[in-house]
């Protein structure tokens, strides 16, 4: 299951924890959700899953 947890701290900072993602999809999805807040990025720590290969599933159907 994929989920992103946001923690809004009293000092005005926001921390996020993305779970169930591989590769850089966690960053892309988190940035989409934060876009309206336009926060200043101070630090980014990535988990081991960030360095895992993203498996792409595709299905091609051709009608002819």
N, C-alpha and C positions, 0 to 999 in steps of 0.2 A: 504494500500500500504506500502511495506517495503522499507526503504531507509536509507542509512548511509551517513551522511554529515561530511566531513573532513575539519578542519580549520587549515591551516598552518600559524603559527604566526612568526613574525619577530625575536623573540628570539630563534627560532628553535624548539619550541614545537609544537605538533600536538594535537588538541582536536577532538573528534568524538562525534556525536550524532546519535544514532540509533533509528529509529522510526518505529513503526509497528511490533516490535518483542515482544515475550513473553518468559519468562524464560531466560536461559543462551544462547539462540541462538544468541542474539545480540553480546555477547562477542565472540562466536565462529566465526561468520561471519566477525566481525571487525578484529579479529586477523588474519584471512585468508588474508584479504586485506592488512594488515600492515606487513605481514611476510617478504616481500622483503626489507622493509625499516629497519627492525630490531630495532625499537625504544626502549628506556628505559622507562618502565612504572613508572611514578612518583606517580600517583594518579588515582583511579578508583571510580567514583560515579555512582551508579546505580539508575534507575528510579523505580517507583512502579511496572511497568510492569515486571521487572526482577523477582519479587517475585510471579508473577502470574503463575498458572499452565499452562504448555504447553499442548495443546490438540493435540493428535496424531490421524490423520485420516489414516485409512488403508483400503485397499480393497484386499480381498483374492479371487482369482479365482482358482478353482481346475478343472482340466480336467481329465477325467478318462474313 
